[in-house]
């Protein structure tokens, strides 16, 4: 009840070091999650845009065999300024 949760999934680049690919997948997942947060708050359309997002933290992260990563961000509802 006190948090808004958003999820994002990112893919690694096609080639390169596995460790670097994992970091790139995590970064991409965070970007997607922040975009999903902005869309959920009605600050940008689904097609994209730029805006400031409220303070957030990573609640959960998962890594998959294909090299992709999934991040769940949480935002306290009290931090969302309308």
C-alpha positions in Angstrom: 0.0 0.0 0.0 2.7 2.6 0.6 4.7 2.0 -2.6 4.3 2.1 -6.3 6.2 -0.7 -8.0 7.4 -0.5 -11.7 9.2 -3.1 -13.7 11.7 -2.8 -16.6 13.6 -5.4 -18.6 16.8 -4.8 -20.5 18.8 -6.7 -23.0 22.6 -6.9 -23.3 24.4 -5.7 -26.4 24.8 -8.4 -29.1 28.5 -8.9 -28.7 31.2 -8.4 -26.1 32.3 -9.4 -22.6 29.6 -11.2 -20.6 30.3 -9.0 -17.5 29.9 -5.8 -19.5 26.8 -7.2 -21.2 25.2 -7.9 -17.8 26.0 -4.3 -16.7 24.5 -2.9 -19.9 21.4 -5.1 -19.5 20.9 -3.8 -15.9 21.3 -0.2 -17.0 18.8 -0.7 -19.9 16.3 -2.3 -17.4 16.6 0.7 -15.1 16.0 3.1 -18.0 12.9 1.1 -19.0 11.6 1.0 -15.4 12.1 4.8 -15.0 10.2 5.3 -18.3 7.4 3.0 -17.1 7.3 5.0 -13.9 7.0 8.3 -15.7 4.2 6.8 -17.9 2.4 5.4 -14.8 2.5 8.9 -13.2 1.1 10.4 -16.4 4.1 12.6 -16.9 5.0 11.3 -20.4 3.1 9.4 -23.1 3.9 5.8 -23.7 5.7 6.8 -26.9 8.4 8.6 -24.8 9.6 11.9 -23.6 11.6 13.4 -20.8 10.7 14.3 -17.2 12.0 14.1 -13.7 11.1 11.0 -11.8 10.6 11.0 -8.0 13.2 9.4 -5.7 13.2 5.6 -6.1 15.2 2.5 -5.2 15.7 -0.9 -6.7 13.6 -3.4 -4.8 14.4 -6.5 -6.8 16.6 -7.6 -9.7 16.7 -10.8 -11.7 19.1 -12.1 -14.3 18.1 -14.5 -17.1 20.0 -17.1 -19.1 19.7 -15.0 -22.3 21.7 -12.2 -20.6 18.8 -9.9 -20.0 18.0 -8.4 -16.7 14.8 -7.3 -14.9 14.6 -4.5 -12.4 11.7 -3.6 -10.0 11.8 0.0 -8.8 9.8 1.2 -5.8 8.7 4.7 -5.1 7.1 5.8 -1.8 3.7 7.2 -2.6 4.5 10.1 -0.2 7.3 11.1 -2.5 5.1 11.5 -5.5 4.3 15.2 -6.0 1.3 15.9 -8.2 
